[in-house]
Amino acid sequence: MGKSLIYIGNSNSDGIPNTLLEAICMDVFPIQSNPGRVTEEVIVNGENGLLINDCEDVNEIMGKMKQAIVNKEMVFKCHSF
């Protein structure tokens, strides 16, 4: 993960995933599902990451990935380097 710019975590039954916290600690831009609306306590959608609303919607997930790839400024403002 040390060389990654983007982290994608998708689950339908997690609280706060450890991998999400590890990604944030490594300055990796997170795209994460939001089961139980717990993840939104850590990620402000569009500011310090992107939230996946429907973890089974492939088009939504693909759209979030494209959004992060196209909007480099959003991704890089999360990095401390």
N, C-alpha and C positions, 0 to 999 in steps of 0.2 A: 504494500500500500504506500510505501514511502515515495514512490515515483508517480503515483496516480494523481490526477486532477479531479476526477469525479468518482464518487461512490454511489452505487445503487443498491438499496436494500428494500426487499419487497416481501411482506409477510401479511397474513390475515389474522394473526393471533399473538402478536408480541406486545410487550410493554415497551420499554425503551431498550432497543437492541444494543448489546455491547459493541457490535461492529460499527454501529452509528457513532457511538461515543468515541471509539478508536479513530474513526475517520475524521471526526471533528478535531480531535487532539493532534492529528497528523496534517491539519489544514487542507483536508480534501473536501471538496464541495459535495454535500449529500443530496441525493434524491432518495426519498424514503417514504414507504407506505405509512399510513396513519391509523392503524387499528385502535379502536377505543379512544381516539383523539388524543393519545398520550404524546405522540411525537411532536405535535404542534406546540407543546410546552418548551421544546428545544429549538425547533425550526420555525422561523418566520418565513412563510412561503414567499419566494421571490426575492428575499433579502439575504438570508444566510443558508439557503437551500431550497429545495422544491419538495412539496408534499404530493404523494400519489393518493388520490381520493378513493379510487377503486382498484384494488390490487390485482383484480382479474381482467382489467381492461387493457389489453395489449396496445391499443391505439393511444390511450392516455399515457402509458409508460413510454412509448416511443416518442410521443409529443414532448414529454418532459426531458427526455434525452436530447432531442433535437434543440429544444430551448436552451439547454445548458451548453451545447456545442456551438450554437450560433451566437449566444450572448456571452462572449468571453469576459466582458467587463463584470458581469454579475458573478461569474465563477471566480475570477481573480481577486475581486474585492474581499473574498473570504479567506484568501491566503495571506499569511503574514510576511512572505518573502517578496 
